[in-house]
Amino acid sequence: MPVACIGFRLVFSTLWEIEGSLMPKRIRLACSECDTDEGDEISSIPLTWKDVTEVQSLAESRKTVTSDDKTRSAFEWYTHLGICPQCQKEDD
């Protein structure tokens, strides 16, 4: 009687490694106190940032804002807004 061989194969996706990172960069974090862009294109929110809230989706943050658009601003490039460590020090 023939015996069926059932096997499996492991396939590792390269989707997890994007630009040398283990996770996709989906967060664009801005400080509500200053104009730092050190949190742009990160994969997780640093624990040193305070009062972080999600403002808009990644897709929304990347939409082009025309000069006659009265509903959005080109300065709203971020997905999340919080207070950076430097501004926290200045507040103390």
C-alpha positions as CSV (number, residue, x, y, z in Angstrom):
1,M,0.0,0.0,0.0
2,P,1.5,3.4,-1.0
3,V,2.1,5.8,1.8
4,A,1.5,9.5,1.2
5,C,4.2,11.8,2.5
6,I,2.8,15.0,3.8
7,G,5.4,17.6,4.4
8,F,5.6,21.3,4.9
9,R,8.1,24.0,4.1
10,L,8.9,27.2,6.0
11,V,9.0,30.3,3.9
12,F,10.3,33.5,5.5
13,S,9.0,36.7,4.1
14,T,11.2,39.7,3.5
15,L,8.3,42.0,4.4
16,W,9.5,42.2,7.9
17,E,12.8,43.7,6.9
18,I,12.2,47.0,5.3
19,E,15.2,49.4,5.1
20,G,17.2,47.4,7.6
21,S,14.4,47.5,10.2
22,L,12.5,44.6,11.7
23,M,9.1,46.4,11.5
24,P,7.6,48.6,8.9
25,K,8.0,52.3,9.6
26,R,4.4,53.4,10.0
27,I,4.5,56.2,12.6
28,R,5.2,59.9,11.9
29,L,5.6,61.4,15.3
30,A,5.7,65.2,15.8
31,C,6.1,67.3,18.9
32,S,3.3,69.7,19.8
33,E,5.8,72.1,21.4
34,C,8.7,72.3,18.8
35,D,9.3,71.5,15.1
36,T,11.5,68.4,15.5
37,D,11.1,65.7,12.9
38,E,13.2,63.1,14.7
39,G,10.1,60.9,15.1
40,D,9.3,60.8,11.4
41,E,9.2,57.3,9.9
42,I,9.6,55.3,13.1
43,S,8.3,51.8,13.8
44,S,7.3,52.4,17.5
45,I,6.7,55.3,19.8
46,P,9.6,55.9,22.1
47,L,8.8,55.6,25.8
48,T,10.5,59.0,26.5
49,W,7.7,60.8,24.6
50,K,4.7,61.9,26.6
51,D,1.0,62.5,25.9
52,V,1.1,60.9,22.5
53,T,-2.1,60.6,20.6
54,E,-2.9,59.4,17.1
55,V,-4.1,62.2,14.9
56,Q,-4.5,60.7,11.4
57,S,-3.6,57.6,9.4
58,L,-0.4,57.1,7.6
59,A,-2.2,57.4,4.2
60,E,-3.8,60.7,5.3
61,S,-0.5,62.1,6.4
62,R,1.0,61.4,3.0
63,K,-1.7,63.0,0.9
64,T,-0.7,66.0,-1.0
65,V,-2.2,69.3,0.4
66,T,-2.9,71.9,-2.3
67,S,-2.4,75.6,-1.6
68,D,-6.2,76.2,-1.9
69,D,-7.2,73.4,0.5
70,K,-8.8,75.2,3.5
71,T,-9.5,71.9,5.4
72,R,-5.9,70.7,5.8
73,S,-2.4,72.2,6.3
74,A,0.9,71.0,4.7
75,F,2.4,71.4,8.2
76,E,0.2,68.5,9.5
77,W,2.6,65.8,8.1
78,Y,2.4,63.6,11.3
79,T,0.3,60.6,12.3
80,H,0.9,61.0,16.0
81,L,1.4,64.1,18.2
82,G,3.1,64.3,21.6
83,I,5.7,66.0,23.6
84,C,9.4,65.2,22.9
85,P,11.9,64.6,25.7
86,Q,13.7,68.0,25.0
87,C,10.5,70.0,25.5
88,Q,9.6,68.0,28.6
89,K,13.0,69.1,30.1
90,E,12.3,72.8,29.2
91,D,8.9,72.6,30.9
92,D,10.4,71.4,34.2
